[in-house]
């Protein structure tokens, strides 16, 4: 079974975390929420004052990079104001690079693709992100397509915003399980064709 990690930190965007977790679990993809902050109760408040309890603490993984790489098939970075602090966290930026070097999926949405840019993962990659969240983008070598809701390019998956989070999660399903599984989830969620081109 595919097993993914999604990183949470104070100020994360709730829609991008919860929607992604929910849809991936519906697709029988195991996903653990991992709290970056050192809080033993594992509680973390999002950018709209919604508190979640993470499944695990990052600090519980000794030599976090190696352990996470051994356990998980991919890593997901939600957006929100938390990204400003995560960009200053060398361990978090390095995790993206470590997963990428092992040929594992690295996904980011909204402001979080900036983390991938800082990690040097976006050269010649088609990506999308939230408008204005372009720190490190100019020198990253990425081909930015802000009009796209979600893009898969190799082992990199990016999404543009909270409003397009369902399409971001569907793209992760497509990456791991193929276009048919993505289509099945679209039917299960009863997504209207008027939503736009999603397949």
C-alpha positions in Angstrom: 0.0 0.0 0.0 1.2 3.5 -0.8 2.1 5.4 2.3 2.5 9.2 2.4 3.5 11.9 4.9 2.0 15.4 5.0 3.8 17.9 7.1 1.9 20.3 9.4 3.1 23.4 11.2 1.4 26.3 13.0 -0.4 28.4 10.5 -0.9 25.6 7.8 -3.8 26.0 5.4 -6.6 23.8 6.8 -8.4 23.1 3.5 -5.2 22.0 1.8 -4.3 19.6 4.6 -7.6 18.1 5.5 -9.0 17.8 2.0 -5.8 16.1 0.8 -5.8 13.7 3.7 -9.5 12.9 3.3 -9.4 12.3 -0.5 -6.3 10.2 -0.4 -7.6 8.0 2.4 -10.8 7.5 0.3 -8.5 6.2 -2.4 -6.9 3.7 0.0 -3.7 5.6 0.2 -2.3 5.6 3.7 -1.3 9.1 4.8 0.1 10.3 8.2 0.0 13.9 9.3 3.4 14.8 10.9 3.8 17.8 13.1 7.0 19.7 12.6 6.5 21.8 15.8 7.8 20.3 19.0 4.5 19.8 20.9 3.9 16.6 22.8 0.1 16.9 22.6 0.5 17.0 18.7 -2.1 19.8 18.5 -1.5 22.3 15.7 -3.6 25.4 14.9 -4.2 26.3 11.3 -4.3 29.7 9.6 -8.1 30.0 10.3 -7.9 28.9 14.0 -8.9 25.3 13.4 -6.9 22.9 15.6 -6.0 19.4 14.5 -4.2 16.6 16.2 -1.4 15.3 14.1 -0.7 11.6 13.8 3.0 11.8 14.6 5.7 14.2 15.6 8.7 14.8 13.3 11.0 14.7 16.4 9.9 11.1 17.0 11.8 10.1 13.9 15.5 9.8 14.8 17.6 10.9 11.8 14.3 12.1 10.4 15.3 12.2 6.7 16.5 8.6 6.6 13.6 7.3 8.6 10.9 9.1 6.7 12.5 7.9 3.4 12.4 4.3 4.6 8.7 4.5 5.7 7.0 6.8 3.1 6.6 6.8 -0.6 6.1 10.6 -0.9 5.9 13.8 1.1 3.3 16.5 0.9 3.7 20.2 1.8 0.4 22.2 2.4 0.5 25.9 2.1 -0.6 28.8 4.4 1.4 31.2 6.5 3.3 28.3 8.0 5.4 28.1 4.8 7.3 31.3 5.8 8.7 29.5 8.8 9.2 26.2 7.0 11.4 28.0 4.4 13.7 28.9 7.3 13.9 25.3 8.5 16.8 23.6 6.7 15.7 20.1 7.8 12.3 20.6 6.1 13.8 21.9 2.9 16.3 19.1 2.9 13.5 16.5 3.3 12.1 17.6 -0.1 15.4 17.1 -1.7 16.0 13.7 -0.1 12.7 12.3 -1.2 13.3 13.7 -4.7 16.8 12.1 -4.9 15.2 8.7 -4.1 12.7 9.1 -7.0 9.8 9.5 -4.6 7.0 12.0 -5.0 7.2 15.5 -3.6 4.0 17.4 -3.6 3.3 21.0 -2.7 0.4 23.4 -3.0 -0.3 27.1 -2.7 2.7 28.8 -1.1 4.6 25.6 -0.5 6.1 25.1 -3.9 8.6 27.8 -2.7 10.1 25.1 -0.5 10.7 22.9 -3.6 12.2 25.9 -5.3 14.6 26.5 -2.4 15.5 22.8 -2.4 16.5 23.1 -6.1 13.9 20.6 -7.4 12.1 22.7 -10.0 14.6 23.1 -12.9 12.8 22.6 -16.2 9.7 21.5 -14.3 6.1 22.7 -15.1 4.6 23.8 -11.9 1.8 26.0 -10.5 1.5 27.9 -7.2 -0.5 30.6 -5.5 -0.1 34.0 -7.2 2.6 36.1 -5.6 4.2 33.2 -3.7 7.2 33.3 -5.9 10.2 33.4 -3.5 13.1 31.5 -5.1 11.1 30.9 -8.3 13.0 33.1 -10.7 16.2 31.3 -10.1 14.6 27.9 -9.8 14.4 27.3 -13.6 10.7 26.3 -13.3 8.1 26.8 -16.0 5.3 28.4 -14.0 1.7 28.1 -15.2 -0.4 29.9 -12.7 -3.6 29.3 -14.7 -3.3 25.5 -14.0 -5.0 24.1 -10.9 -2.6 21.2 -10.5 0.3 19.8 -12.5 2.2 16.5 -12.4 5.7 16.7 -13.9 7.9 13.7 -13.2 8.0 13.1 -9.4 6.8 16.7 -8.7 3.1 17.4 -8.1 2.0 21.0 -7.5 -1.3 22.7 -6.8 -2.3 26.4 -7.0 -4.6 27.1 -4.1 -7.0 26.0 -1.4 -9.8 26.4 -4.0 -8.1 23.8 -6.3 -7.1 21.4 -3.5 -9.5 18.6 -4.7 -7.8 18.7 -8.1 -4.4 18.6 -6.3 -5.4 15.5 -4.3 -6.7 13.9 -7.5 -3.4 14.5 -9.2 -1.6 12.6 -6.3 -4.0 9.7 -6.9 -3.2 9.8 -10.6 0.5 9.8 -9.8 0.3 6.7 -7.7 -2.7 4.8 -9.0 -3.3 6.0 -12.5 -5.9 7.9 -14.5 -8.6 5.2 -13.9 -8.3 5.5 -10.1 -8.5 9.3 -10.5 -11.7 8.9 -12.6 -13.2 6.6 -10.0 -12.6 9.1 -7.3 -14.2 11.9 -9.4 -17.3 9.7 -9.7 -17.2 8.8 -6.0 -17.1 12.5 -5.0 -19.7 13.4 -7.7 -17.6 16.2 -9.1 -19.7 18.1 -11.7 -18.2 18.4 -15.2 -18.9 22.2 -14.9 -16.1 22.3 -12.4 -13.8 22.3 -15.4 -11.3 20.0 -17.1 -10.2 17.5 -14.4 -9.2 14.5 -16.4 
